[in-house]
Structures are given as C-alpha cells and as structure tokens.
Amino acid sequence: MFTLGVEEEFVLLDPVDGSVALRAPALLDSLAPGPDVTGELMRFQIETATGVCHGLDEVRSELTRLRQIVATAARDDGCLMVATGIPPGDLRGDTLTPEPRYRRMAQAFPDLIREAGTCACHVHVGVPSRDLGARVLAGLRPWLAPLLALSANSPVENGVDSGWSSRRFPLWDRWPTARPPDEWSGAAAYDRSIVEAVRTGAALDAAGVYFYARLSPRYPTVEVRIADVCLSVDDAVLLAALVRGLVATCAATTRPPRARSTRIGTALTAAARRGLDGPGVDVFTGREADQRDLLGELVEFVRPALRAAGDEEDVERGLDALSGHGTGATRQRRLLAEAASPGEFAAELAHATMTVPAR
C-alpha cells in the first residue's frame, strides 16, 4: 500500500472588497503551533498538511478537519479562507512574509516575486526508495496535463475572468525550474539535476526546485505539484487517488509510455487554458483530443492500481460528481457571474471551499 499525504495552500481575503488580507501571521499566532498549519511565501497565504494517510477516507477526514480549523480562525479574525489557485482580487501592501528565506527569494527573483502567491495542492505518495521514486517521475510525465485539467481552479484575476481555467499555471511556470521531470535513471541522476539547478542560480536550494513532480526534499515521497488547490475536499480526494494510482502503476511498470517534452508542454498549456471544458493534446500522438477523453485514458491506465488499493469506486463517484458540477474553474466562473460585488464573490468562494458542490 502506497501511503498518501496532501498539502493545500489557501488565500485569505477581505470580506468587504475581496482584496487579499495580510492576516496569515496573526492567524498562525492564534492557532496552536504544529506542522499541519503553517505560513507561506505571502502574508495572505496559509498552508495545511495532512499526516501520513493510508486510505481515502482518512485523507478526506484530514482535509476537512484542517480546512475547518483555518476557516474558523479566519472568520474569527474578520477575513475569509478561500481555496483558489491565485488571489482573485487586488494585491495590496507589503505582501511578502518577512522571513529570511523569502527575502532571499525576492532578491534573487525580483521580477517573479510579486505574482508568486499562487496556491497549489501537493500530493505526496510514499515510495520505498529514492531510486524507484526517480524512475516513477519519468512515468508520470505523460499524465500531468489531465491532473492539471481536473484540478483547474484559478480563472479570476483582478476581479475578472482571465481567460485561463488555471491562471496559476502560467504564473508559476515562469520560475526557472518549473518544468516536467526528466527521465532520470535513478536517484543519483535526479540529485545531479538538483545540484545543477542550485549551482546555476535557478533555485535557492533543493526546496526551491519547482519541478511539476519531484522527490520531496523532506519526506520519502514522490511529490506531485502540478495541481491548483482544489475548490472542494472531494475534488482534492479524487486528485489524491489518481496520483497514488499513477505512482503505483509507474512503480510496477518497467517500460512506461513515453512522450516528448514539447508535447507535454503544449498539453499542459491547453489544460491550463480550458480545464476539462474543451480540446486538449494527446501527448503520445500530438493530436487534438477531448480533454475528458484524455482524463478517461489516465483512469484506465491506473485502474488496476485503483482496484488493488480499494479506490476504484471512490474515483468513479468523484469523476461522476466532477462531470455533474464541473471543475473549480467552472464553478468559480458561475459564482463570478452571479455575484453582485467582489465581496459577495469572495464570500461565495469561501462557502464553496467548505461545502460539497451541488450537481
């Protein structure tokens, strides 16, 4: 059984005008210190992390618990916790969290730091060795775009529709190390890539190497980082199940399907632009394909692993629900069209973050 852990990043918003609320330090002071709720790069961001989970019910329970903790603290502080890939409203004030590492990042990447407050869902899957983990990363490469498409949840920027389902992706993709994992033969080759990225100044340290999927610098896990933070817990659980299925499938496959990096990049851009609602790119043929069909191919690829883990029924229910209510981006656009003001939109997003979406 491959264990799971999920990290989620959230935005804090002002309930009146929907601008960012620079309240993360105050919220953290009000909460009991611990590794499950921490600060992030920006003072309007909060990150949560589950413990090591063995089943999807445990993941769902942990994610729900952590969202409730932060949402309650935010409400008590007079702000809103929202699950969205980028702040949907104005960025005001000195947003950078005043920690030495973040200051060094701002000095090293001054043209990137202002828009660096993006929020992702990072899924960790435990692996028995780093050598196996490095080989798994190569097998994950063709399937990154469907994961991004189903999790796309950042269409609103500066109060309007940006035209992207995941606006987070092109902003995050500007970082020098934001790219698909290579086809490494093992941990030694992977480590050489990390050392080279730091040596050339593309990253401050190993934690600052932003491969779309990587070996965690802290845990014995493969860490898949491509996804936006999901609007609902159920979407996050679906994502986690598919990532675990991918890792298990690639770990058991000696010759996984391969795809060119250029096609993977094109497919990711299409997924970020349209989410599940439009054409994508088949990375194996280079041809246009329906994004939902590509997601279906991913599910069939990992179905034996889902069945072995007891996750198959959960995934089918999650996919059925996603088909009914749409991705986070689809739901955000619906809320934006119905909201009478930025504050009302922020409140509706905060509500959606804590509820099961209606079909």
Residue pairs with C-beta under 8 A, 6 or more apart in sequence:
1 54
1 309
2 125
2 126
2 127
2 244
2 247
2 248
2 251
2 309
3 52
3 53
3 54
3 125
3 126
4 50
4 52
4 53
4 54
4 56
4 59
4 123
4 124
4 125
4 126
4 240
4 244
5 49
5 50
5 51
5 52
5 53
5 123
5 124
5 126
5 219
5 221
6 49
6 50
6 53
6 59
6 62
6 63
6 121
6 122
6 123
6 124
6 236
6 240
7 47
7 48
7 49
7 50
7 120
7 121
7 122
7 124
8 47
8 48
8 49
8 63
8 66
8 67
8 83
8 119
8 121
8 229
8 230
8 236
9 40
9 45
9 46
9 47
9 118
9 119
9 120
9 121
9 229
10 45
10 46
10 47
10 48
10 67
10 70
10 81
10 82
10 83
10 119
10 229
10 353
11 20
11 44
11 45
11 81
11 82
11 83
11 84
11 86
11 87
11 88
11 117
11 119
12 20
12 21
12 22
12 23
12 24
12 27
12 44
12 45
12 46
12 74
12 79
12 80
12 81
12 82
13 19
13 20
13 21
13 44
13 79
13 80
13 82
13 87
13 88
13 89
13 346
13 349
13 350
14 20
14 21
14 79
14 80
14 89
14 343
14 346
15 78
15 79
15 80
15 343
15 346
15 347
16 343
17 89
17 90
17 342
17 343
18 88
18 89
18 90
18 159
18 341
18 342
18 343
18 345
18 346
19 87
19 89
19 90
19 91
19 92
19 342
20 42
20 44
20 87
20 89
20 90
20 91
20 92
20 95
20 117
21 44
21 79
21 80
22 43
22 44
22 92
22 93
22 94
22 95
23 43
23 44
23 74
23 77
23 78
23 79
24 39
24 40
24 42
24 43
24 44
24 45
24 46
24 97
25 39
25 43
25 97
26 77
27 46
27 70
27 73
27 74
27 77
28 37
28 38
28 39
28 46
30 73
30 76
30 77
31 37
31 69
31 73
35 49
36 48
36 49
36 50
36 51
36 66
37 46
37 47
37 48
37 49
37 66
37 69
37 70
38 46
38 47
38 48
38 49
39 45
39 46
39 47
39 97
39 99
40 46
40 47
40 97
40 117
41 96
41 97
41 102
41 105
41 116
41 117
42 95
42 96
42 97
42 116
42 117
43 94
43 95
43 96
43 97
44 87
44 95
44 117
45 97
45 117
45 119
46 70
46 74
46 81
48 63
48 66
48 67
48 69
48 70
49 66
50 59
50 62
50 63
50 66
51 62
52 126
53 59
53 62
55 310
56 237
56 240
56 241
56 311
56 314
59 236
59 237
59 240
60 233
60 234
60 237
63 233
63 236
63 237
64 233
67 81
67 83
67 233
67 353
67 354
68 354
70 81
71 81
71 350
71 353
71 354
74 80
74 81
80 346
80 347
80 349
80 350
81 350
81 353
82 88
82 346
82 349
82 350
82 353
83 119
83 153
83 229
83 230
83 231
83 232
83 328
83 349
83 352
83 353
84 119
84 153
84 154
84 156
84 228
84 229
84 231
84 328
84 332
84 349
85 118
85 119
85 120
85 152
85 153
85 154
85 166
85 167
85 168
85 169
85 228
85 229
86 117
86 118
86 119
86 154
86 156
86 157
86 167
86 168
86 171
87 117
88 156
88 157
88 159
88 332
88 342
88 345
88 346
88 349
89 158
89 159
89 342
89 346
90 158
90 159
91 114
91 117
95 114
95 117
96 102
96 103
96 106
96 113
101 204
104 204
105 113
105 116
105 204
105 208
106 113
108 201
108 204
109 116
109 175
112 174
112 175
115 171
116 171
118 154
118 168
118 171
118 172
119 154
119 168
119 228
119 229
120 168
120 172
120 225
120 227
120 228
120 229
121 151
121 227
121 228
121 229
121 230
121 236
121 239
122 223
122 224
122 225
122 227
123 223
123 224
123 227
123 239
123 240
123 243
123 244
124 216
124 219
124 221
124 222
124 223
125 221
125 222
125 224
125 243
125 244
125 247
125 248
126 219
126 220
126 221
127 133
127 136
127 220
127 221
127 222
127 247
127 251
128 220
129 187
130 186
130 187
130 190
130 215
130 220
131 186
131 187
132 251
133 187
133 215
133 220
133 221
133 222
134 184
134 185
134 186
134 187
134 189
134 190
134 215
135 184
135 185
135 186
135 250
135 251
136 222
136 247
136 250
136 251
137 181
137 182
137 184
137 190
137 211
137 213
137 214
137 215
137 222
138 181
138 182
138 183
138 184
138 250
138 256
139 246
139 249
139 250
139 253
139 256
139 257
140 181
140 213
140 222
140 224
140 246
140 247
140 250
141 180
141 181
141 183
141 258
141 259
141 261
141 264
142 256
142 257
142 258
142 259
142 264
142 283
142 284
143 246
143 298
143 301
144 180
144 212
144 213
144 226
144 264
144 267
144 268
145 264
145 267
145 268
145 270
145 271
145 280
145 281
145 283
145 294
146 271
146 280
146 291
146 294
146 295
146 297
146 298
147 224
147 226
147 227
147 239
147 242
147 243
147 298
148 166
148 169
148 226
148 227
148 228
148 268
148 271
148 272
149 165
149 271
149 274
149 275
149 276
149 280
149 291
149 294
149 295
149 327
150 235
150 238
150 239
150 242
150 275
150 276
150 295
150 322
150 327
151 166
151 226
151 227
151 228
151 229
151 230
151 235
151 239
151 327
151 328
152 165
152 166
152 228
152 271
152 272
152 275
152 276
152 327
152 328
152 329
153 165
153 166
153 228
153 229
153 230
153 231
153 235
153 327
153 328
153 329
153 332
154 162
154 164
154 165
154 166
154 167
154 168
154 228
154 328
154 329
154 332
155 161
155 162
155 163
155 164
155 165
155 166
155 167
155 329
155 332
155 333
155 336
156 162
156 167
156 332
156 333
156 336
156 345
157 167
159 342
159 345
161 333
161 336
163 273
164 170
164 272
164 273
165 271
165 272
165 273
165 274
165 275
165 277
165 327
165 329
165 330
166 228
166 271
166 272
166 275
166 329
167 272
168 228
168 272
169 228
169 268
169 269
169 271
169 272
170 269
170 272
172 178
172 210
175 210
176 197
176 202
176 203
177 197
177 202
177 203
177 208
177 209
177 210
177 211
178 210
178 211
178 212
179 211
179 212
179 261
180 211
180 212
180 213
180 261
180 264
180 265
180 268
181 211
181 212
181 213
181 214
182 189
182 190
182 193
183 258
184 190
184 193
187 215
190 215
193 209
194 206
194 209
197 203
197 209
198 204
198 205
198 206
198 208
198 209
202 209
203 209
203 210
206 217
207 217
207 218
209 217
210 225
211 225
212 224
212 225
212 226
212 268
213 222
213 223
213 224
213 225
213 226
214 222
214 223
214 225
215 221
215 222
215 223
216 222
216 223
222 247
224 243
224 246
224 247
226 268
227 239
228 328
229 236
230 236
230 239
230 328
231 328
231 331
231 332
231 349
231 352
231 353
231 357
232 328
232 352
232 353
232 355
232 356
232 357
233 356
234 318
234 321
234 356
234 357
235 318
235 322
235 327
235 328
237 314
237 318
238 314
238 315
238 318
238 319
238 322
241 306
241 309
241 311
241 314
241 315
241 318
242 298
242 299
242 302
242 315
244 305
244 309
244 311
245 302
245 303
245 305
245 306
245 309
245 311
245 315
246 298
246 301
246 302
246 305
248 302
248 305
248 308
248 309
249 256
249 301
249 302
249 304
249 305
250 256
252 305
257 284
257 301
259 283
259 284
260 283
260 286
263 281
263 283
263 284
263 286
264 283
266 281
266 286
267 280
267 281
267 282
267 283
267 294
270 278
270 279
270 280
270 281
270 291
271 280
271 291
274 280
274 291
275 291
275 327
275 329
275 330
276 291
276 292
276 295
276 322
276 326
276 327
276 330
277 291
277 326
277 327
277 330
278 291
279 288
279 289
279 290
279 291
280 288
280 289
280 290
280 291
280 294
281 287
281 288
281 289
282 288
282 289
282 294
292 323
295 319
299 306
299 315
299 319
303 312
306 312
306 315
321 357
321 359
324 359
325 331
325 357
325 358
325 359
326 334
331 352
331 357
332 349
335 345
335 348
335 349
335 352
336 345
338 348
339 345
339 348
